[in-house]
Amino acid sequence: MRAPPISAKPTVLDVAAKAEVSVGTVSRVLNTPDAVGPEIRKRVLDAVSSMGYKPLRKRRKGGMVADGQGGYRRRGNFGVLLLGMDDSLTHLPVITEALHGVEVTMAAEGITLMLANVPNADRVPVFLAKGQVDGLILKSPLLGDLRMCASPALVEAINRIPHVWLLGRPDSGDGDVCSTDFDVGARIGVEYLHARGHRRIGYLHPRLGHTRSEGLKRALSAHVQRLGMNLQLFEKTAADTVKWPLPAITRPAEVMPLLERWEALPKAERPTAMIVVADSIAVQLYGALHQRGLKVGEDLSILSFNHEKPLVMGLNPRLTTLDVRAEAIGRRAVQQLFWRIRNKADGIPTKILVEPALVEGGSVAVITPGA
């Protein structure tokens, strides 16, 4: 199995992977080292040193800190909970970059960060069960219903305290969310393709019913229609039964049937450009095109989302993608959590959207309109 890509700014997830321990163990080594055996403690500290990871400074006992709104709040503990994802998904650069934004923002506030990864979403982490955190940052898959895929006890524990969902909220999830503005991203992407002569656009995603994908499809459809273009969808024809933990898309074979559906169309009807929702899928589409003897930017143009540099740095031609500004989303999620803690009585969920920006590569060709 291919090792997960390492972020340019290592997070506790990267440290855990290198030391071959859980994120909870890394958290204990950094915050309560005497609670961990010497062999494991050395492995974690060696990983921290070799990767240049900068752990959060420890919270000082007692006292008050500025709340960023002209007032003060008591220092406390915050939790980060990853649920329903296997390692291939939790280590995607877009997730580690968002978590880096969470970490540095909490560090600046002198907050102790407690972490847990619950791949099966089947248990309540100790820090949550014992009420040791004042608020939660949450990351889950965006495929599947929270109340059907996670244990009732975990859902109840999450909903008892202030929380913010990171990079999207799962179906039936309650609370605030900080994510990407896909309407803006769709507008930027469609207008970019239109300016380069593309009139037939495809949208490819190997998982039907993905929350993030459904939102992007709606936005793409509106902007394509506005510009008089044509949009075709390349997805599975039936949704699979969703069970967590959910893995990432990691093989060209997972997109190959959709590419073959595109290839089977008469050339005059084929989309000249394909939009995908994530760079991790674009990487597999590059691989599938290569296996079919086709070239990116010549036979098919590709435009993606996320701007995951560690993941796409080897692609040729360089991928044109929309930077979702994952670190900024992580920072903004923490700020929203501060607000939610101060305003617990406000029961209206808040959605914070960060606008993406185009990063141009060579994967989108300039073509003659009507081709």
C-alpha positions in Angstrom: 0.0 0.0 0.0 1.3 3.4 -0.9 2.3 5.6 2.0 0.1 8.6 2.7 1.6 11.9 1.4 3.2 14.0 4.0 2.0 17.6 4.3 4.5 20.4 3.9 3.4 21.5 7.3 3.3 18.2 9.4 0.3 17.7 11.7 -0.3 15.2 14.5 -1.7 12.8 11.8 1.7 12.7 10.0 3.5 12.2 13.3 1.2 9.3 14.2 1.7 7.7 10.9 5.5 7.9 11.1 5.6 6.6 14.7 3.0 4.0 13.9 0.7 5.0 16.8 -2.7 6.6 17.1 -3.3 10.3 17.2 -4.5 9.9 20.8 -1.1 8.4 21.7 0.7 11.4 20.1 -1.5 13.7 22.1 -0.7 12.0 25.4 3.1 12.0 24.6 3.0 15.8 24.0 0.7 16.6 26.9 1.1 13.9 29.5 4.3 12.0 28.6 4.5 10.1 31.9 1.3 8.3 30.9 3.1 6.6 27.9 5.7 3.9 28.0 9.4 4.9 27.2 9.6 2.9 24.0 6.5 4.4 22.4 7.3 7.9 23.8 10.7 7.7 22.1 9.1 6.7 18.8 6.8 9.6 18.9 9.4 12.2 20.0 11.8 10.9 17.3 9.0 11.4 14.7 8.3 14.9 16.0 12.0 15.7 15.7 12.7 14.2 12.3 9.6 15.8 10.7 10.1 19.2 12.2 6.6 19.1 13.8 6.0 22.0 16.2 3.6 20.8 19.0 1.2 23.1 20.6 2.6 24.8 23.7 1.1 23.6 26.9 -1.7 25.5 28.4 -0.8 27.5 31.5 -3.0 26.7 34.5 -5.7 29.1 35.4 -6.0 32.7 34.2 -7.9 34.4 31.4 -7.1 35.1 27.7 -8.5 37.6 25.2 -11.5 36.1 23.3 -10.9 38.2 20.1 -14.1 40.1 20.7 -12.9 42.6 23.3 -13.6 40.3 26.2 -12.0 37.4 28.0 -12.5 33.7 28.5 -11.0 31.1 30.7 -8.4 28.8 29.2 -9.6 25.3 28.5 -9.3 22.2 26.4 -10.6 21.7 22.8 -11.0 18.4 21.1 -10.5 17.4 17.4 -12.4 14.3 16.5 -11.9 12.4 13.3 -14.7 9.9 12.7 -15.7 7.4 10.0 -12.5 7.6 7.9 -9.7 5.1 7.4 -6.1 6.2 7.3 -6.0 6.7 3.5 -8.7 9.4 3.9 -7.5 11.1 7.1 -4.0 11.6 5.6 -5.2 13.4 2.5 -3.2 16.7 2.3 -6.4 18.8 2.2 -7.4 17.3 5.6 -3.9 17.6 7.2 -3.7 21.2 5.9 -7.0 22.1 7.5 -5.9 20.5 10.8 -2.7 22.5 10.6 -4.9 25.6 10.5 -6.8 24.3 13.6 -3.6 23.6 15.5 -1.8 26.9 14.9 -4.9 28.9 15.8 -5.4 27.0 19.0 -1.7 27.3 19.8 -1.9 31.1 19.5 -4.7 31.0 22.1 -2.8 28.8 24.5 -5.3 26.0 24.3 -4.6 22.4 25.0 -5.7 20.3 22.0 -6.9 16.8 22.6 -7.3 14.5 19.6 -9.1 11.2 18.8 -9.6 9.2 15.6 -12.6 6.8 15.6 -12.6 5.1 12.2 -15.8 3.1 12.8 -17.6 6.0 14.7 -18.5 3.3 17.2 -17.3 4.7 20.5 -17.1 7.9 22.5 -13.5 9.1 23.1 -12.5 9.4 26.7 -12.0 13.1 26.7 -15.6 13.5 25.3 -17.2 11.0 27.6 -15.6 12.6 30.7 -16.4 16.2 29.7 -12.8 17.2 29.4 -13.2 19.5 26.4 -15.1 22.8 26.1 -15.7 22.4 22.3 -15.1 20.2 19.3 -13.8 20.4 15.8 -15.2 17.5 13.8 -14.2 15.9 10.5 -16.1 13.0 9.0 -16.8 11.5 5.5 -19.3 13.4 3.4 -20.8 10.2 2.2 -23.3 8.5 4.4 -25.7 9.7 7.1 -24.2 10.5 10.5 -27.1 9.0 12.5 -27.0 5.8 10.5 -23.2 5.3 10.3 -22.2 6.5 13.8 -23.2 5.0 17.2 -26.1 6.8 18.9 -23.9 7.3 22.0 -21.3 9.2 19.9 -23.9 11.4 18.1 -25.4 12.2 21.5 -22.0 13.1 23.0 -21.2 15.3 20.1 -24.4 17.2 20.3 -24.0 17.9 24.0 -21.2 20.5 23.5 -20.4 23.3 21.1 -18.9 22.0 17.9 -18.0 23.0 14.3 -17.7 20.6 11.3 -14.6 21.0 9.2 -14.7 20.9 5.4 -18.4 20.0 5.3 -21.1 18.5 7.4 -22.4 15.0 6.9 -26.1 14.3 6.3 -28.2 14.6 9.6 -25.2 16.2 11.3 -26.2 19.2 13.5 -24.2 22.3 14.3 -22.0 24.9 12.6 -19.8 24.1 9.6 -16.8 25.8 7.9 -16.1 24.7 4.4 -15.5 25.8 0.8 -17.8 28.0 -1.2 -18.5 25.7 -4.1 -20.8 28.1 -5.9 -17.9 30.5 -6.2 -15.5 27.7 -7.2 -17.9 26.4 -9.8 -18.3 29.9 -11.3 -14.5 30.4 -11.5 -14.0 26.9 -13.0 -16.8 27.1 -15.6 -15.8 30.6 -16.6 -12.2 29.6 -17.0 -13.1 26.6 -19.2 -15.5 28.8 -21.2 -12.7 31.3 -21.8 -10.4 28.6 -23.1 -13.0 27.5 -25.7 -14.7 24.5 -23.9 -18.4 24.2 -24.4 -19.0 20.5 -23.5 -18.1 19.9 -19.8 -18.1 16.6 -17.9 -18.4 16.1 -14.2 -16.8 12.9 -12.9 -17.2 11.3 -9.4 -17.0 7.6 -8.6 -19.2 7.9 -5.6 -22.9 8.7 -5.9 -24.6 10.7 -3.2 -21.4 12.4 -1.8 -22.6 15.6 0.0 -19.8 17.8 -1.3 -20.2 16.4 -4.8 -24.0 17.0 -4.9 -23.5 20.7 -3.9 -20.8 21.1 -6.6 -23.0 19.5 -9.2 -25.9 21.9 -8.5 -23.5 24.9 -8.8 -21.9 23.6 -12.0 -25.3 23.0 -13.6 -26.4 26.6 -12.9 -23.2 28.2 -14.2 -23.0 26.0 -17.3 -26.6 26.8 -18.1 -25.9 30.5 -17.6 -23.1 30.4 -20.2 -25.0 28.3 -22.7 -22.7 25.3 -22.2 -23.5 21.5 -21.9 -22.9 19.5 -18.8 -22.7 15.7 -18.7 -22.4 13.6 -15.5 -20.1 10.6 -15.2 -21.1 8.8 -12.0 -22.1 5.4 -10.7 -25.7 4.6 -11.7 -26.7 3.4 -8.3 -25.6 4.4 -4.8 -23.7 1.8 -2.7 -24.7 1.0 0.9 -22.5 3.3 2.9 -20.5 1.9 5.8 -17.8 3.7 7.7 -14.8 3.8 7.8 -14.8 5.2 4.3 -11.5 4.9 2.3 -10.1 7.4 -0.2 -10.2 6.8 -4.0 -6.7 5.4 -4.5 -6.7 3.4 -7.8 -7.3 4.2 -11.4 -9.6 1.2 -11.6 -12.1 3.1 -9.5 -12.6 5.8 -12.2 -11.9 3.6 -15.2 -15.6 2.6 -15.9 -16.6 6.3 -15.9 -13.8 7.1 -18.3 -14.8 4.3 -20.6 -18.4 5.7 -20.6 -16.9 9.0 -21.8 -14.7 7.3 -24.4 -17.7 5.4 -25.8 -19.5 8.6 -26.7 -19.3 9.8 -30.3 -16.3 12.3 -30.4 -18.6 15.1 -31.4 -20.6 14.6 -28.2 -17.8 14.0 -25.7 -17.0 16.6 -23.1 -13.7 18.2 -23.9 -13.0 19.0 -20.2 -13.7 17.0 -17.1 -14.2 18.6 -13.7 -13.6 16.5 -10.6 -14.3 17.4 -6.9 -10.9 16.5 -5.5 -7.2 16.3 -6.5 -7.1 12.7 -5.2 -9.6 11.7 -7.9 -7.8 13.7 -10.5 -4.6 11.7 -9.8 -6.5 8.5 -10.5 -8.1 10.0 -13.7 -4.6 10.9 -14.9 -3.6 7.2 -14.3 -6.7 5.8 -16.1 -6.1 8.1 -19.1 -2.5 6.9 -19.3 -3.6 3.3 -19.2 -6.0 4.0 -22.1 -3.2 5.6 -24.1 -4.8 9.1 -23.8 -3.1 12.4 -22.9 -4.3 14.9 -20.3 -4.6 18.4 -21.9 -4.8 16.9 -25.4 -7.5 14.1 -25.4 -9.2 15.4 -22.3 -8.7 18.5 -20.2 -9.0 18.2 -16.4 -9.9 20.8 -13.7 -10.0 19.8 -10.1 -10.5 21.1 -6.5 -8.3 21.3 -3.4 -4.8 22.2 -4.5 -3.1 19.3 -2.6 0.5 20.0 -3.6 2.1 16.9 -2.0 -0.4 14.7 -3.9 -0.2 16.2 -7.4 3.4 17.4 -7.5 4.4 14.6 -9.9 1.6 15.0 -12.4 2.5 16.0 -16.0 1.1 18.3 -17.2 0.7 20.2 -14.0 -2.9 20.1 -12.7 -5.2 23.1 -12.9 -7.1 23.2 -9.7 -9.0 25.4 -7.3 -7.3 26.0 -4.0 -9.9 25.6 -1.4 -7.6 27.3 1.2 -7.8 24.4 3.6 -5.6 26.0 6.3 -7.8 29.2 6.3 -10.8 26.9 6.7 -9.2 25.3 9.8 -8.4 28.7 11.3 -11.9 30.0 10.6 -13.4 26.9 12.1 -11.6 27.5 15.4 -12.8 31.2 15.4 -16.4 30.0 14.9 -16.0 27.5 17.7 -15.0 30.4 20.0 -18.1 32.3 18.9 -20.4 29.2 19.4 -19.0 28.7 23.0 -19.9 32.3 23.8 -23.3 32.0 22.2 -24.6 28.6 23.2 -28.2 29.8 23.4 -28.2 30.8 19.8 -29.6 27.6 18.2 -29.3 28.7 14.6 -26.6 26.7 12.8 -24.0 28.9 11.1 -22.3 28.1 7.8 -18.9 29.7 7.1 -17.8 29.5 3.5 -14.2 30.3 2.3 -13.8 31.3 -1.4 -11.4 29.2 -3.4 -8.9 30.6 -5.9 -7.7 29.2 -9.3 -4.2 27.7 -9.5 -3.4 27.3 -13.2 -1.5 24.4 -14.5 -1.2 22.8 -17.9 -4.1 20.3 -17.7 -6.7 22.5 -19.5 -6.1 23.0 -23.2 -7.2 26.0 -25.3 -9.5 24.7 -28.0 -11.5 26.1 -30.9 -15.2 26.6 -30.0 -17.3 24.0 -31.7 -14.6 21.3 -31.7 
